[in-house]
Amino acid sequence: TYGSPTPIYHPPAKKEVAFDKKHFLDHFHKDHDYHHFFDHFHKKPVPPKPKPEPKPEPKPQPEPEYHPPTPTYGSPTPIYHPPAKH
């Protein structure tokens, strides 16, 4: 009897916090954080578009090439490669 009203009261409390936090973060992130983050990132190597941007980098060929063919295998492959060259 107690467990029923307890969990029922919990969801609304968590929902309110999530809604408030999400709304607040969304608004702030979209108005201030988003603009600053996007502007800063856009000026940099552009993290959202690491495919066309990795071309100008010094070692973008070994990463993009290993990524498309085997994303799971490409991870352990490049990691093992650097130590071997070293």
GROMACS elastic network, one bead per residue, 0.5 to 0.9 nm:
[ bonds ]
;  ai    aj funct       b0    kb
    1     4     6  0.55135   500
    1     5     6  0.70846   500
    1     6     6  0.88679   500
    2     5     6  0.56892   500
    2     6     6  0.60844   500
    2     7     6  0.88677   500
    3     6     6  0.50854   500
    3     7     6  0.63240   500
    3     8     6  0.85044   500
    4     7     6  0.58713   500
    4     8     6  0.63243   500
    4     9     6  0.87707   500
    5     8     6  0.50514   500
    5     9     6  0.60600   500
    5    10     6  0.85653   500
    6     9     6  0.53190   500
    6    10     6  0.63016   500
    7    11     6  0.64871   500
    8    11     6  0.57867   500
    8    12     6  0.72234   500
    9    12     6  0.58236   500
    9    13     6  0.66000   500
    9    14     6  0.89788   500
   10    13     6  0.51969   500
   10    14     6  0.62103   500
   10    15     6  0.84704   500
   11    14     6  0.51345   500
   11    15     6  0.58569   500
   11    16     6  0.84628   500
   12    16     6  0.59885   500
   12    17     6  0.85536   500
   13    16     6  0.52448   500
   13    17     6  0.64068   500
   13    18     6  0.86867   500
   14    17     6  0.51438   500
   14    18     6  0.60490   500
   14    19     6  0.84105   500
   15    18     6  0.50431   500
   15    19     6  0.58664   500
   15    20     6  0.82988   500
   16    19     6  0.50942   500
   16    20     6  0.59041   500
   16    21     6  0.82680   500
   17    20     6  0.50572   500
   17    21     6  0.57661   500
   17    22     6  0.81373   500
   18    21     6  0.50348   500
   18    22     6  0.56477   500
   18    23     6  0.81149   500
   19    22     6  0.50602   500
   19    23     6  0.57463   500
   19    24     6  0.81943   500
   20    23     6  0.51231   500
   20    24     6  0.58468   500
   20    25     6  0.82598   500
   21    24     6  0.50776   500
   21    25     6  0.57865   500
   21    26     6  0.81217   500
   22    25     6  0.50751   500
   22    26     6  0.56426   500
   22    27     6  0.82294   500
   23    26     6  0.50381   500
   23    27     6  0.59458   500
   23    28     6  0.83559   500
   24    27     6  0.52099   500
   24    28     6  0.59703   500
   24    29     6  0.81571   500
   25    28     6  0.50444   500
   25    29     6  0.54807   500
   25    30     6  0.79805   500
   25    33     6  0.89125   500
   26    29     6  0.50582   500
   26    30     6  0.57089   500
   26    31     6  0.82541   500
   26    34     6  0.89346   500
   27    30     6  0.51540   500
   27    31     6  0.59464   500
   27    32     6  0.81592   500
   28    31     6  0.51603   500
   28    32     6  0.54726   500
   28    33     6  0.61485   500
   28    34     6  0.77204   500
   29    32     6  0.55119   500
   29    35     6  0.76980   500
   29    36     6  0.89291   500
   29    37     6  0.87148   500
   30    33     6  0.62249   500
   30    35     6  0.67180   500
   31    34     6  0.61380   500
   31    35     6  0.63086   500
   31    36     6  0.88149   500
   32    35     6  0.53565   500
   32    36     6  0.61874   500
   32    37     6  0.83645   500
   33    36     6  0.52253   500
   33    37     6  0.57314   500
   33    38     6  0.82124   500
   34    37     6  0.50288   500
   34    38     6  0.57359   500
   34    39     6  0.81634   500
   35    38     6  0.52084   500
   35    39     6  0.58444   500
   35    40     6  0.83064   500
   36    39     6  0.51143   500
   36    40     6  0.58957   500
   36    41     6  0.82567   500
   37    40     6  0.51660   500
   37    41     6  0.58288   500
   37    42     6  0.81426   500
   38    42     6  0.55487   500
   38    43     6  0.82822   500
   38    46     6  0.87157   500
   39    42     6  0.50431   500
   39    43     6  0.61650   500
   39    44     6  0.86232   500
   40    43     6  0.53228   500
   40    44     6  0.63784   500
   40    46     6  0.87550   500
   41    45     6  0.69387   500
   41    46     6  0.53010   500
   41    47     6  0.66167   500
   41    48     6  0.84371   500
   42    45     6  0.70071   500
   42    47     6  0.79077   500
   42    48     6  0.87067   500
   43    46     6  0.68974   500
   44    47     6  0.79000   500
   45    48     6  0.89699   500
   45    49     6  0.82424   500
   45    50     6  0.73496   500
   45    53     6  0.61969   500
   45    54     6  0.77275   500
   45    57     6  0.88163   500
   46    49     6  0.56107   500
   46    50     6  0.63734   500
   46    53     6  0.68838   500
   47    50     6  0.53985   500
   47    53     6  0.85137   500
   48    51     6  0.86751   500
   49    52     6  0.63942   500
   49    53     6  0.64600   500
   49    54     6  0.86345   500
   50    53     6  0.51398   500
   50    54     6  0.56183   500
   50    55     6  0.88168   500
   50    64     6  0.88611   500
   51    54     6  0.57233   500
   51    55     6  0.75598   500
   51    60     6  0.88083   500
   51    64     6  0.69920   500
   52    55     6  0.60025   500
   52    56     6  0.84634   500
   53    56     6  0.62501   500
   53    57     6  0.74534   500
   53    60     6  0.85794   500
   54    57     6  0.51342   500
   54    58     6  0.82506   500
   54    59     6  0.78504   500
   54    61     6  0.77455   500
   54    63     6  0.84857   500
   54    64     6  0.77065   500
   55    58     6  0.79237   500
   55    59     6  0.81606   500
   55    60     6  0.55044   500
   55    61     6  0.70317   500
   55    64     6  0.88710   500
   56    59     6  0.86066   500
   56    60     6  0.74104   500
   57    60     6  0.54791   500
   57    61     6  0.86405   500
   58    61     6  0.83488   500
   59    62     6  0.62114   500
   59    63     6  0.71117   500
   60    63     6  0.53152   500
   60    64     6  0.61261   500
   60    65     6  0.82425   500
   61    64     6  0.55655   500
   61    65     6  0.57982   500
   61    66     6  0.83219   500
   62    65     6  0.53866   500
   62    66     6  0.60918   500
   62    67     6  0.84605   500
   62    78     6  0.76550   500
   63    66     6  0.53485   500
   63    67     6  0.59859   500
   63    68     6  0.89308   500
   63    74     6  0.78151   500
   63    75     6  0.89134   500
   63    78     6  0.75065   500
   64    68     6  0.63966   500
   64    69     6  0.88426   500
   65    68     6  0.59690   500
   65    69     6  0.68051   500
   65    70     6  0.87267   500
   65    74     6  0.85460   500
   66    69     6  0.56728   500
   66    70     6  0.59152   500
   66    71     6  0.67554   500
   66    73     6  0.78546   500
   66    75     6  0.79455   500
   66    77     6  0.80501   500
   66    78     6  0.79334   500
   67    70     6  0.55497   500
   67    72     6  0.80369   500
   67    73     6  0.83171   500
   67    74     6  0.56139   500
   67    75     6  0.77936   500
   68    71     6  0.61870   500
   68    74     6  0.84777   500
   69    73     6  0.85102   500
   69    74     6  0.77226   500
   70    74     6  0.51870   500
   70    75     6  0.82195   500
   71    75     6  0.64000   500
   72    75     6  0.57141   500
   72    76     6  0.75068   500
   73    76     6  0.57184   500
   73    77     6  0.61274   500
   73    78     6  0.88949   500
   74    78     6  0.62285   500
   74    79     6  0.84618   500
   75    78     6  0.59093   500
   75    79     6  0.64185   500
   75    80     6  0.88341   500
   76    79     6  0.51082   500
   76    80     6  0.60920   500
   76    81     6  0.85498   500
   77    80     6  0.53082   500
   77    81     6  0.61844   500
   78    82     6  0.64905   500
   79    82     6  0.58883   500
   79    83     6  0.72767   500
   80    83     6  0.58194   500
   80    84     6  0.64989   500
   81    84     6  0.51629   500
   81    85     6  0.63758   500
   81    86     6  0.86305   500
   82    85     6  0.53061   500
   82    86     6  0.61371   500
